[in-house]
Amino acid sequence: RNELLRTLETCGFKYQEFLLSPTCLGIPNSRLRYFLIAKLHQEPFSFQTPGQVNLFKDKVADKVGEAISFSSSEEKNLDPNIGPDCSSKKSLPKGSFLFKLETVEEIERKHGQDNDSSIQMLKDFLEEENEEMSQYFLPPKSLLRYAFLLDIVKPTCRRSTCFTKGYGHYVEGTGSVLQTAVDVQLESVFKHIEELPEEEKLMKLSTLKLRYFTPREIANLHGFPLEFGFPDKVTIKQCYRLLGNSLNVHVVAKLISVLLG
């Protein structure tokens, strides 16, 4: 990064760096990414803070300068438990679990996100349930092995974790899964479930009707228009890989408008 910035400065570019997630635009998906915009121009950006990265924690207003800034020397304060693929590297301390592998702090954070009316609900990005959806339901083996590690969301939630290229193939840390049985209480399913025999455990987990988000739904969250699609020869696994390596269209569009504005 430092080499890039030195080169831009040497060539006379004005630049600004950002850490942005779709949540700052009201989209219920966490996908924190580093962006840099630069222009070969005499006039600097109106909000320019050279050597600093603008971190948007809240919704982006028309004034991009409302970002929270911190210098490159402070970058070590970023959450070290979040890897470049968005997966969490943090292991939770024993004795802090309520149900699943979640702490009180994590549950409070999720409740706070779900109560943030500035962010849309997931249901605005979902396809209608139909027979073809059966291929996206988690298989019994995955339910039994990864139930306590899944990030489970409902259509009324206002959050989802970052979808990576391994989504749909790997389970742990690759993205949220959708609970389609909305009337079933998550707490009632997971309470004392570890004490049950495998068959009963699977029966309880199956009542949640958990499925992966479809490629179309992830594309919707990424901001791709409805007319966007994949060629028929592209497999579902390949769709997930392509989307996992993608950027959010709305975030990029916002930055382009700032760059050209």
N, C-alpha and C positions, 0 to 999 in steps of 0.2 A: 504493500500500500504506500509506504513512504517513498519508494522509488517512483511509483506512478505519480504521486503528487508533485515530486520534484520535477519530473519530466513535464507535467502540465504547466507548472509555473515557469519553467525555462522556455517553453514554447509560447508563453503569453496567454494561457487560458485562465479564465476565471471559473472557479468550480465551487461546488458545495456537496457535502456528503450527508446521507440520511440513513437512519435505520427505521424502516416502515413495515407495518403489518396491515392487512386488510381491515382489521378491527377499527383502525382510525378513520375509516371511511364508512363505518356502520355495517360492515360485512361480518357475519358470524364465523370467522375462520382466522385462527392465529397462524401467521406465516411471516415471521420477522425476517427481513432481508436487508442487506446493505446495498445502497444505491449511490451513484455519483453522477451528477450532471455537470457539464462543463461547456463553456462557449468562448470562442475566440473573439473577444469584444473588449473595448476599453472600459465600459461601464460594468462594475461588479453587480452581483445580485443585490437587490434591496435589503435582503436579510442575511447577506453573506457573513459568515464567521469562519475565516480561514483556519485550517488546522483543527476544526471541531466537527463532530458528527451530530447532526440534529436527530434527536430521538423523539418520535411522536408517540406519546402514551395515550392521548385522547383523540377524539374525532378531529380530522383535519378541517380547519375552517378555510376561508378564502385567503386568509393571511398565513402563509406558510411560516412566517417568522415567529408564530406562536409556539414553535417547537421548543422542547426542552433540550438545551445544548450541553455537551460536555466535551472536554478536550481529549485528544488522542491519549494523553498520559493517564486519563481517568478511565480508559476503556476496560481496564481490569475489573472495574466495578460491575460490568455486565454479568448476568447470571452465568457462572461457569458450568452450571449443570445442564445447559441447553447446547446440544451439539449442532454442527453445521447442517445436519439433516433434520433438525427440529425435534429430535428424540431426546427425552429426558435422561440424563445420566445420574440423577440423584437416586440414592437408595434411602428409603424412609426408615427412621429409627424404629426399633421394635417397641411395642407397648403404646404406640401412638395411633393404632388402627381403630377405626370405628366399624366400618364394614368395607369390604374390598380392601385394597391397600392404600387407604387415603387417610390423611391426617385431618384434624379439625381445621387447620389453616387452609388446606386444599379445598375442603368442602365449602368453607366460608367464601373462598375466592370464586368458586364455581357459582355459588348462589348469587354473589355480587354481579358476576357477568350476566347471569340469566335475568337479573332484575334491571339491567341497563337498557332502558327503552330507546336509547340512541342507536342501538344495534338491532338489526332485523332478526326475526326468528328464522330458524333453519327451514321451516315449512315453506317459506317463500322461494326456496331453491330446490325443492324436492320434486321428483316425478310422481305421477299418480301410481298407486300400488296396483299391480296386475300380476298375471300368472308368470310373466317373465322374471319377476323379482325373486322367484324361488332360487334362482342360481346364485343370488347374492347372500343368502342366509348362511351364517357361520355353521360349519359342520360340527357334529358332536365332539369330535376329537379336539377341535380348537376351543370349544366352549369349556370342556373339562380342564384343559391344560392352561388356558390363558384368562379364564373368567375374572380372576382377581387383578389382572393387569390392564383390562380393557378400559378405555375412556368411553363411557356409554352416554349418549345424548338422546333426547327426545325431539320431535319436530318443533316443540315450543321453546326449546333451548335457544340461547343467543350466543352460542360458542361452539367451536369444534377445534380439535388440535390439527397441527400441520399434517397434510397428506404427503407422504413420501413416495418415492418410486417403487418401494416394496409393498405398497398397500394392496390388499387383496391376495397377496402371496405369503407375506409374513404378517404376523398379528401384532406382536409387541412393538410399541413405539412408532407405528407407521401411520396412525390416524384414528380418528374417532369411529365408532360403530353406532348405528341407529337402532334405538329400541322402538319397534313398530307397534308393540302391544302397550299403548300409552296408558291404559288403566291399571297396569300392574305396577306396584310400588317396588322400586329397586331394593329398598332396605329390607322389605319382607322376604325377598328372594335370597339375599345374601346373609341374612341373620342365621347364624349357627349352621350354615350350609356345609362348612368344612367337616362337621360331625356326621354328615349323612353318607350312606353308601353311594357308590358311584352312580348306580341306576337312578336313585332318588335325586341325587344332585343334578343329573342331566335333565330330569323331568322339570325341576324347578327352574333351571336356567333356560330351558326351552320355552317357558311361559313368557319370557321377555320378547321372543321373536326378534332376535338381533340379526341385523344384516349389515353388509358393507354399503357405503354410499356408492351409487352407480357412477361410471365415468361421466355421464351427462350431468349428474348432480355436482360432482367436483368441478366440472367445467363451468357450471353455473356460478359456483362460489368463486371461481377464478375470474369471473367477469366475461367469459366468452359468450358471444351472441348466440341466439337459438339456431341460427342458420349454420353455425360452426358444427362440424362433425368429422368423424374419422372414416377413412375408406373401409369398405366391407372386409377387406383382407386383413385389417389390423385386429389382432386379438384383444380381448378384455385386459389381459395381463400387460400387453404392450400399451394400451390406452392409459392404464394406471402409471406405467413407467414414464410415459410422455408427460402426463399431467403432473406427476411428482417432480419433474425437472422444470416445470413451467413457472412463470411469474403471474402475478395478479394483473389482469388487464387494466382495471380501474386505477390501481396504484401507479402503473407505468404511464397511463394517460394523464394523470394528475401531474406527474413530474414533467412530462413533455409540455403540458400547458404552462407550467412554471418556467421552463427553459425558453419557450418561445414567446412568453408574455412580456 
